[in-house]
Amino acid sequence: MKKIVPSTIALLGFLSLSHVVCAEVFKDGETVCLLGDSITARGATQTIICDYYLTRFPDRTVRFVNAGRSGDTSGGSLGRLAEDVIGKKPTSVSIMFGMNDVNRGAYVANPDDAKKGQQRQALEGYKANMEKVVARIRAEAGDPKLYFITPSPFDQTVVLEKENNQPGCNDGLGLCAEIVRQMAATNHSTLVDFHAPMTALNLERQKKDPTWTIIGGDRVHPSAPGHLMMAWLFLKAQGAPAVVSAIKIDAASARAAESVNAEVSRVETKEGGVVFTARENALPFPIDAAAKSLLEIAPVESDLAQETLTVTGLAAGSYEVRIDGNAVGRHTAADLAHGINLAFNEATPQYKQAQTVRSHNEQRRNAEAQACSLMNTRRWMQSRYKVNVDDPAAVQAHYDRFEDKKEYNAGMALNYIKNWPRYEELIQQVTQHENNALAARAPVPHRYEVAPVSERK
């Protein structure tokens, strides 16, 4: 892994913590609803957060509910709060709107007074609607814990071939973020700031590469590293622990000098090395390969993924670390005495087990996202187009009326026609994949061996 740029660490660390009130990590039995627009609806950030909880706390069951809807606004969510949030009886609710509330079309180069008025009106509406959303959740959902999330950036500074920029839009989102900060303070709730750190990272990286962005090519939806960054910022705001486990073996005396979140037994010296059995009480934080570039520029590993093995009392030389008989790395005695981090070591059985858990959770996300999309399309056709969604002929006629079949709403209608019959099946798949992830995460003991090896010339 490449070294993290110190200035980036300092910048991100300051921005991500300076406006955050720390909360506790979710407890066993909690139901967490994540309310938002398409950035939430895609489910990527919440799935990474869920991955962390599945692997770090295998003795807890925390249910994450996708309450995002593509194209939605804070005001638009009021019509679905009862079903998507309140009816789920959440213990915690995160709220993230702004990208569609800000009225991106009002942001142009050299805006006239009319455009500036539209921008102000959008901000006023956003504040009023966010207050209504919060008031209803607090009154009707049993006053759950609230997480106020500032909107992720619209990248107005990246250089792209596409003519899709809306200058000043991210400044408008910055004003939305300030409204969110004030609301978090007023409600004595946790604030998670995505906007400031992600904007700062874009600006810093674009000094060297104007085409770099933590957001995707549409300037709106974060990339895979962007979603990992958002999950990291959320977990940092909760004070999520960095330690997976910490094992320290004194080879000279054949004993476990330290075991944090792990149980160590049967420590023995063997042919100049040491062997022992360890059962760690957590699995390493599984990261999607598509998101790993963030690890080079942000301290995700040090903040959330410390699975350390330290072995002291070894003679100078090189040693092979084996787990369950398979080599997972070669290190010097000095490196082992200092401690090595196994969290992102792809050869370890713990890493592979964590990735299996992540795979099941990803399948859960995909099924849930498909189900949510179908339900949201159903509601949109009812409210916007007054379609009798229980009449297949009426839905087909609705689709047929679109002259441009590539139009977004036409595509959603066609997807509904093809896949609505599978809705209940998708809901069942969500439960099945969730159960598979829960079953796959149980920690198991492993046999470690640290054996001296001869350096090849």
C-alpha positions as CSV (number, residue, x, y, z in Angstrom):
1,M,0.0,0.0,0.0
2,K,1.2,3.5,-0.8
3,K,2.0,5.9,2.0
4,I,-0.8,8.3,2.9
5,V,-0.1,11.9,2.2
6,P,0.3,13.6,5.6
7,S,-1.4,16.9,4.5
8,T,-4.4,14.9,3.4
9,I,-4.6,13.1,6.7
10,A,-4.4,16.4,8.6
11,L,-7.0,18.1,6.4
12,L,-9.5,15.3,6.5
13,G,-9.0,14.6,10.2
14,F,-9.7,18.2,11.1
15,L,-12.7,18.7,8.8
16,S,-14.3,15.4,9.7
17,L,-14.2,16.0,13.4
18,S,-14.5,19.8,13.8
19,H,-18.3,19.8,13.3
20,V,-19.2,16.4,14.6
21,V,-20.8,15.5,17.9
22,C,-19.8,11.9,18.7
23,A,-22.5,9.3,19.2
24,E,-22.4,5.8,20.5
25,V,-22.1,2.9,18.1
26,F,-25.4,1.1,17.4
27,K,-26.4,-1.5,20.0
28,D,-27.7,-5.0,19.6
29,G,-31.3,-5.1,18.3
30,E,-31.3,-1.6,16.8
31,T,-33.2,-0.8,13.6
32,V,-31.6,2.1,11.6
33,C,-33.5,3.8,8.8
34,L,-31.5,5.7,6.3
35,L,-33.7,8.4,4.7
36,G,-32.6,10.2,1.6
37,D,-32.5,10.5,-2.1
38,S,-30.8,8.4,-4.8
39,I,-27.4,8.7,-3.1
40,T,-29.0,6.9,-0.2
41,A,-31.2,4.7,-2.3
42,R,-28.3,3.0,-4.0
43,G,-27.4,1.6,-0.6
44,A,-23.7,1.6,-1.1
45,T,-22.7,3.7,1.9
46,Q,-25.1,2.0,4.3
47,T,-23.9,-1.4,3.1
48,I,-20.3,-0.5,4.0
49,I,-21.5,0.6,7.4
50,C,-23.4,-2.6,7.8
51,D,-20.4,-4.6,6.7
52,Y,-18.5,-3.0,9.5
53,Y,-21.1,-3.9,12.1
54,L,-21.5,-7.4,10.8
55,T,-17.8,-8.2,11.1
56,R,-16.8,-6.0,14.1
57,F,-19.7,-6.9,16.3
58,P,-20.7,-10.5,15.5
59,D,-22.6,-10.7,18.8
60,R,-24.9,-7.9,17.7
61,T,-27.7,-7.8,15.2
62,V,-28.3,-4.3,13.8
63,R,-30.8,-4.0,11.0
64,F,-30.2,-1.3,8.4
65,V,-33.3,-0.2,6.4
66,N,-32.9,1.6,3.0
67,A,-35.4,4.5,3.1
68,G,-33.9,6.3,0.1
69,R,-35.7,7.2,-3.1
70,S,-34.2,8.3,-6.4
71,G,-35.0,11.9,-7.3
72,D,-36.5,12.6,-3.9
73,T,-36.4,15.8,-1.8
74,S,-36.9,16.5,1.9
75,G,-40.4,17.7,1.0
76,G,-41.1,14.8,-1.2
77,S,-40.2,12.4,1.6
78,L,-43.1,13.6,3.7
79,G,-45.6,11.5,1.7
80,R,-43.7,8.3,2.4
81,L,-42.4,8.8,6.0
82,A,-45.2,6.7,7.5
83,E,-44.4,3.6,5.4
84,D,-40.7,3.9,4.8
85,V,-39.5,5.2,8.3
86,I,-42.2,5.5,11.0
87,G,-43.7,2.1,10.2
88,K,-40.3,0.4,10.6
89,K,-40.2,1.4,14.3
90,P,-36.6,2.7,14.1
91,T,-34.3,3.3,17.0
92,S,-32.1,5.6,14.9
93,V,-32.8,7.6,11.7
94,S,-30.2,9.2,9.5
95,I,-31.5,12.1,7.3
96,M,-29.6,13.2,4.1
97,F,-31.2,15.5,1.6
98,G,-30.1,18.5,-0.4
99,M,-28.9,17.3,-3.8
100,N,-32.4,17.6,-5.3
101,D,-33.7,20.3,-2.9
102,V,-31.1,22.8,-4.0
103,N,-32.6,23.3,-7.5
104,R,-29.5,22.5,-9.5
105,G,-31.1,24.1,-12.6
106,A,-30.9,27.5,-10.9
107,Y,-27.1,27.4,-10.9
108,V,-25.6,28.8,-14.1
109,A,-22.7,30.9,-15.0
110,N,-23.4,34.6,-14.2
111,P,-26.9,34.0,-12.7
112,D,-29.4,36.8,-13.1
113,D,-31.7,38.1,-10.3
114,A,-34.4,35.5,-11.2
115,K,-31.9,32.6,-10.9
116,K,-30.6,34.0,-7.6
117,G,-34.2,34.2,-6.4
118,Q,-34.8,30.6,-7.3
119,Q,-31.7,29.6,-5.4
120,R,-32.8,31.5,-2.2
121,Q,-36.3,30.0,-2.5
122,A,-34.9,26.5,-2.8
123,L,-32.9,27.0,0.4
124,E,-35.9,28.4,2.3
125,G,-38.0,25.4,1.2
126,Y,-35.3,23.0,2.1
127,K,-35.0,24.4,5.7
128,A,-38.8,24.4,6.1
129,N,-39.2,20.8,4.8
130,M,-36.3,19.4,6.8
131,E,-37.9,20.9,9.9
132,K,-41.2,19.2,9.0
133,V,-39.5,15.8,8.4
134,V,-37.7,16.0,11.8
135,A,-40.8,17.0,13.7
136,R,-42.8,14.2,12.2
137,I,-40.1,11.6,12.9
138,R,-39.7,12.7,16.5
139,A,-43.5,12.8,17.1
140,E,-44.6,9.7,15.2
141,A,-41.6,7.3,15.4
142,G,-41.1,7.3,19.2
143,D,-38.4,10.0,19.2
144,P,-35.5,7.9,17.8
145,K,-31.9,9.0,17.8
146,L,-31.3,11.3,14.8
147,Y,-28.3,11.5,12.6
148,F,-28.1,14.7,10.5
149,I,-26.0,14.2,7.5
150,T,-24.8,17.1,5.3
151,P,-25.3,16.5,1.6
152,S,-22.3,15.1,-0.3
153,P,-20.8,17.5,-2.8
154,F,-21.8,18.4,-6.4
155,D,-18.3,18.5,-8.0
156,Q,-18.3,21.8,-9.8
157,T,-14.5,22.0,-10.0
158,V,-13.5,18.7,-11.7
159,V,-12.6,18.9,-15.4
160,L,-14.7,16.6,-17.4
161,E,-15.4,16.1,-21.1
162,K,-19.1,16.2,-20.4
163,E,-20.9,19.6,-20.5
164,N,-22.8,18.8,-17.2
165,N,-21.5,21.5,-14.9
166,Q,-23.8,23.8,-12.9
167,P,-21.4,26.4,-11.5
168,G,-22.1,27.4,-7.9
169,C,-24.3,24.4,-7.1
170,N,-21.8,23.1,-4.6
171,D,-21.8,26.4,-2.9
172,G,-25.6,26.1,-2.6
173,L,-25.1,22.6,-1.1
174,G,-22.7,24.2,1.3
175,L,-25.5,26.5,2.5
176,C,-27.7,23.3,2.8
177,A,-25.0,21.8,4.9
178,E,-25.0,24.8,7.2
179,I,-28.7,24.4,7.7
180,V,-28.1,20.8,8.6
181,R,-25.4,21.7,11.1
182,Q,-27.8,24.2,12.8
183,M,-30.6,21.6,13.0
184,A,-28.3,19.0,14.5
185,A,-27.3,21.5,17.2
186,T,-30.9,22.5,17.8
187,N,-32.0,18.9,18.2
188,H,-29.0,17.9,20.3
189,S,-28.3,15.2,17.7
190,T,-25.3,13.7,15.9
191,L,-24.0,15.6,12.9
192,V,-22.1,13.7,10.2
193,D,-20.4,16.1,7.8
194,F,-19.9,14.7,4.3
195,H,-19.9,18.0,2.4
196,A,-16.8,19.8,3.9
197,P,-14.3,16.9,3.9
198,M,-15.3,15.6,0.5
199,T,-15.2,19.1,-1.1
200,A,-11.8,19.7,0.6
201,L,-10.4,16.4,-0.7
202,N,-11.6,17.2,-4.3
203,L,-10.0,20.6,-4.2
204,E,-6.7,19.3,-2.8
205,R,-6.4,16.4,-5.3
206,Q,-7.4,18.5,-8.2
207,K,-4.5,20.8,-7.7
208,K,-2.3,18.0,-9.2
209,D,-4.9,16.3,-11.3
210,P,-7.9,18.5,-12.5
211,T,-9.7,15.4,-13.6
212,W,-9.7,13.6,-10.2
213,T,-12.9,13.4,-8.2
214,I,-14.3,11.5,-5.3
215,I,-17.7,11.9,-7.1
216,G,-18.6,10.2,-10.3
217,G,-18.7,11.6,-13.8
218,D,-22.2,13.0,-13.4
219,R,-20.8,15.3,-10.6
220,V,-23.6,14.1,-8.3
221,H,-23.3,10.4,-7.3
222,P,-20.2,9.4,-5.4
223,S,-17.8,6.8,-6.8
224,A,-17.0,3.6,-4.9
225,P,-14.1,5.3,-3.0
226,G,-16.6,8.2,-2.3
227,H,-19.0,5.8,-0.6
228,L,-16.2,4.3,1.4
229,M,-15.2,7.8,2.5
230,M,-18.8,8.6,3.5
231,A,-19.0,5.3,5.5
232,W,-15.7,6.1,7.2
233,L,-16.9,9.6,8.2
234,F,-20.1,8.2,9.5
235,L,-18.3,5.6,11.6
236,K,-15.8,8.1,12.9
237,A,-18.7,10.3,14.0
238,Q,-19.9,7.4,16.1
239,G,-16.5,6.8,17.6
240,A,-16.4,3.3,16.1
241,P,-13.4,1.3,17.4
242,A,-10.4,0.8,15.3
243,V,-9.4,-2.5,16.9
244,V,-10.4,-5.8,15.3
245,S,-8.0,-7.6,17.7
246,A,-4.6,-7.2,19.1
247,I,-2.5,-10.2,19.9
248,K,1.0,-10.0,21.4
249,I,3.1,-13.1,21.9
250,D,6.3,-13.4,23.9
251,A,8.2,-16.1,22.0
252,A,11.0,-16.2,24.6
253,S,8.6,-17.3,27.4
254,A,6.0,-19.0,25.2
255,R,3.1,-16.9,26.5
256,A,0.4,-14.5,25.4
257,A,1.6,-11.1,26.7
258,E,-1.6,-9.4,25.5
259,S,-4.9,-10.4,23.8
260,V,-7.4,-7.7,23.1
261,N,-10.8,-8.9,21.7
262,A,-9.2,-12.3,21.2
263,E,-8.6,-15.5,23.1
264,V,-5.2,-17.1,22.8
265,S,-4.2,-20.6,24.0
266,R,-1.6,-23.3,23.5
267,V,1.4,-21.1,23.0
268,E,4.5,-23.2,22.3
269,T,8.0,-22.6,21.0
270,K,8.9,-24.6,17.9
271,E,12.2,-24.8,16.1
272,G,13.2,-21.2,16.7
273,G,9.7,-19.9,16.2
274,V,6.4,-20.0,18.0
275,V,2.9,-21.6,17.5
276,F,-0.4,-20.8,19.2
277,T,-4.1,-20.9,18.7
278,A,-6.2,-17.7,18.6
279,R,-9.9,-17.0,18.3
280,E,-10.5,-13.4,17.5
281,N,-13.9,-12.0,18.5
282,A,-14.3,-10.0,15.3
283,L,-13.5,-10.2,11.7
284,P,-11.5,-7.6,9.7
285,F,-13.4,-4.7,8.0
286,P,-14.1,-6.0,4.4
287,I,-13.5,-3.4,1.7
288,D,-14.7,-3.6,-1.9
289,A,-11.7,-3.7,-4.3
290,A,-13.3,-0.9,-6.3
291,A,-13.0,1.4,-3.3
292,K,-9.5,0.6,-2.1
293,S,-7.8,3.6,-3.8
294,L,-9.2,5.7,-0.9
295,L,-6.9,3.7,1.5
296,E,-3.9,5.5,-0.1
297,I,-5.1,9.0,0.8
298,A,-7.3,8.6,3.9
299,P,-6.6,6.9,7.2
300,V,-9.3,4.3,7.0
301,E,-7.0,1.5,8.0
302,S,-5.7,3.2,11.1
303,D,-9.1,4.5,12.1
304,L,-11.2,1.3,11.5
305,A,-9.1,-1.7,10.6
306,Q,-6.4,-2.7,13.2
307,E,-5.9,-6.5,13.4
308,T,-2.5,-6.5,14.9
309,L,-0.1,-9.4,15.6
310,T,3.0,-8.7,17.6
311,V,5.7,-11.3,18.4
312,T,8.6,-10.4,20.6
313,G,11.6,-12.5,21.8
314,L,12.5,-13.8,18.4
315,A,16.1,-14.1,17.2
316,A,17.1,-11.7,14.4
317,G,16.1,-13.0,11.0
318,S,13.2,-13.6,8.7
319,Y,10.0,-15.4,9.6
320,E,7.0,-16.8,7.8
321,V,3.6,-16.3,9.4
322,R,1.3,-19.1,8.7
323,I,-2.4,-19.5,9.6
324,D,-4.0,-22.9,9.5
325,G,-0.9,-24.1,7.7
326,N,-1.0,-21.5,4.9
327,A,1.6,-18.8,4.5
328,V,0.2,-15.3,4.9
329,G,3.3,-13.2,4.9
330,R,7.1,-13.0,5.5
331,H,8.5,-10.5,8.1
332,T,11.6,-9.7,9.9
333,A,11.9,-10.3,13.7
334,A,12.1,-6.5,14.0
335,D,8.8,-6.0,12.1
336,L,7.1,-8.6,14.2
337,A,8.3,-7.1,17.4
338,H,6.9,-3.7,16.2
339,G,3.6,-5.4,15.1
340,I,2.0,-6.2,11.8
341,N,-1.5,-5.4,10.7
342,L,-3.4,-8.4,9.1
343,A,-6.7,-6.6,8.5
344,F,-6.2,-6.2,4.7
345,N,-4.0,-9.2,4.2
346,E,-6.0,-11.1,1.5
347,A,-4.3,-14.4,2.3
348,T,-5.7,-14.8,5.8
349,P,-8.7,-16.9,6.5
350,Q,-10.2,-14.1,8.5
351,Y,-10.0,-11.8,5.5
352,K,-11.6,-14.4,3.3
353,Q,-14.4,-15.0,5.8
354,A,-15.1,-11.3,6.1
355,Q,-15.3,-11.0,2.3
356,T,-17.9,-13.9,2.3
357,V,-19.9,-11.9,4.8
358,R,-19.6,-8.8,2.6
359,S,-20.7,-10.8,-0.5
360,H,-23.9,-11.9,1.3
361,N,-24.6,-8.4,2.4
362,E,-24.0,-7.0,-1.1
363,Q,-26.6,-9.5,-2.4
364,R,-29.0,-8.2,0.3
365,R,-28.3,-4.6,-0.8
366,N,-29.0,-5.4,-4.4
367,A,-32.3,-7.2,-3.7
368,E,-33.4,-4.4,-1.3
369,A,-32.4,-1.7,-3.8
370,Q,-34.4,-3.4,-6.5
371,A,-37.4,-3.7,-4.2
372,C,-37.2,-0.1,-3.1
373,S,-36.9,1.1,-6.7
374,L,-40.1,-0.8,-7.7
375,M,-42.0,0.5,-4.8
376,N,-40.9,4.1,-5.4
377,T,-41.8,3.8,-9.1
378,R,-45.2,2.5,-8.1
379,R,-45.8,5.5,-5.8
380,W,-44.5,7.9,-8.5
381,M,-46.9,6.6,-11.2
382,Q,-49.8,6.9,-8.7
383,S,-49.0,10.4,-7.5
384,R,-47.5,12.0,-10.6
385,Y,-49.4,10.3,-13.4
386,K,-52.5,9.0,-11.6
387,V,-52.0,5.5,-12.9
388,N,-53.9,2.6,-11.5
389,V,-50.8,0.6,-10.7
390,D,-52.9,-2.6,-9.9
391,D,-54.1,-2.6,-13.5
392,P,-51.4,-4.1,-15.8
393,A,-53.1,-2.6,-18.9
394,A,-53.1,0.9,-17.4
395,V,-49.4,0.6,-16.5
396,Q,-48.6,-0.6,-20.1
397,A,-50.7,2.3,-21.5
398,H,-48.7,4.7,-19.3
399,Y,-45.4,3.4,-20.7
400,D,-46.7,3.4,-24.3
401,R,-47.5,7.1,-24.0
402,F,-43.8,8.0,-23.7
403,E,-42.5,9.0,-27.1
404,D,-38.9,8.8,-25.9
405,K,-38.5,5.3,-24.5
406,K,-35.1,6.3,-23.2
407,E,-36.6,8.9,-20.9
408,Y,-35.9,8.2,-17.2
409,N,-39.6,7.8,-16.2
410,A,-40.2,5.6,-19.3
411,G,-37.4,3.3,-18.3
412,M,-38.6,3.1,-14.7
413,A,-42.1,2.2,-16.0
414,L,-40.7,-0.5,-18.2
415,N,-38.7,-1.9,-15.3
416,Y,-41.9,-1.9,-13.2
417,I,-43.8,-3.8,-15.8
418,K,-41.0,-6.5,-16.1
419,N,-40.2,-6.9,-12.4
420,W,-43.1,-5.9,-10.2
421,P,-44.3,-9.5,-10.1
422,R,-41.0,-10.3,-8.4
423,Y,-41.5,-7.8,-5.6
424,E,-42.4,-10.3,-2.9
425,E,-39.6,-12.6,-4.1
426,L,-37.1,-9.7,-3.7
427,I,-38.3,-9.0,-0.2
428,Q,-37.8,-12.7,0.7
429,Q,-34.3,-12.5,-0.9
430,V,-33.4,-9.6,1.4
431,T,-34.2,-11.7,4.5
432,Q,-32.4,-14.7,3.1
433,H,-29.2,-12.9,2.2
434,E,-29.3,-11.1,5.6
435,N,-29.6,-14.4,7.4
436,N,-26.7,-15.8,5.3
437,A,-24.5,-12.8,6.3
438,L,-25.3,-13.3,10.0
439,A,-24.5,-17.0,9.8
440,A,-21.3,-16.5,7.9
441,R,-19.7,-14.0,10.4
442,A,-19.2,-16.3,13.4
443,P,-15.5,-16.1,14.5
444,V,-13.6,-19.4,14.6
445,P,-10.2,-20.4,16.1
446,H,-7.1,-20.5,13.9
447,R,-3.7,-22.1,14.4
448,Y,-0.8,-19.6,14.0
449,E,2.8,-20.4,13.3
450,V,5.7,-18.0,13.2
451,A,8.6,-20.0,11.7
452,P,12.1,-18.9,10.8
453,V,13.0,-19.1,7.1
454,S,16.3,-18.8,5.2
455,E,16.6,-15.8,3.0
456,R,17.1,-16.7,-0.6
457,K,20.2,-15.3,-2.3
